[in-house]
């Protein structure tokens, strides 16, 4: 499918970015993980906001970043998790 590209909406800011530019980030609250796709700008902001993160194999991407947070209120978006 030359000439066609997939755009991903950043789960934090809503900006459309090419699929290859989006990054998979897992936010862990105790034993629950929330999977978000972030644009490079939001990823940089999140990595600065959180001290510790680690890399793991991703679900949809080759690699993902895991960030431990205290509660789902710390997710980088305004949508309330289900």
N, C-alpha and C positions, 0 to 999 in steps of 0.2 A: 504494500500500500504506500508507494512512494508519494510524497506530497501531503500525506495526512499525518497529523500529530495528535496526541492526546494531551489535553490540559487537565490539570488537577487543581481543585480549589483548596487553598490553604485553610486548614481547620481553625487557625488562629485569627487570621486577618481577612480571609475570603478572597484574596488575590488569586487570579488564574496564572499558573506557571506550567511550563512543559513538564510532562511526567518525569523525564530524566533528571530534572532539577529539584523535584520535591524529595523530601527526606521523611522516612518513617521514624516516628518517635513513640515509645511506649512509656506511659506514665504509670507508675506502680504505687498503689495505695494498699498497704498490707499485702494481701494475696490476689488482689484484683488489678488487672492491667487495662488501661485505656489506650487504644492505638489511634494516633493522629498522623496526618500527613501535613508537614510544614514546608513553607517556602524557605529559601536560604536565609532571608532576612529574619524571619521569625525563629528559625533554628539558632542563628547566632545569638539572638536576644535571649532565648531560653537557656542556651549553654552558659551565658554570662549570669543569668538569674539564679541558676542552680549550681551549687558547688560541685556535686558529684554526679557523674553519669558513667555508663559503661556501654560498650558495644556488644551486640549479639547478632546472630543471624535473624533477618527480618522475616515477616510473614509474606509480604508482597514484594519487598525490595530485598536486595542481596544482604544488606546490613541495616540494623536499626540501632537506635540509642535508647537506653532505659534510664529514666530519671525517677528516683523515689521522691514522692511528695506526701505530705501529711494527710491531705484529704482531697476529694474531687473538686473542692472549691478552689484549689490551686491550679487547676487546668487552665491553659492559656486561651480560654474562650468563654463566652457568656452563656452558651447553651448548657442547661442542666442535664447531667448524665442520667440515663434511664436506669 
